[in-house]
Amino acid sequence: MEYLGHELSGDGVRPVQRLITAVTEFRRPTDPTEVKRFVHLAGYYRKFIEAFGSIMAPMTKLLKKDAEW
């Protein structure tokens, strides 16, 4: 059964494959708006990604006003 981008089964909950593909095939962000889009998209599945905050820290730093590109 699918619910809100998650597949529910007797084995538990996991992300729907088509949405995993959307994250893994997201093109490399080139500006703060695209970084924000990616961080929000990937953040929807943060509970499935160990150390999500540490992985995303470099990207979220790019969202600061004084960040260099």
Secondary structure, 3 states (H helix, E strand, C coil): CEECCEEEECCEEEECHHHHHHHHCCCCCCCHHHHHHHHHHHHCCHHHCCCHHHHHHHHHHCCCCCCCC
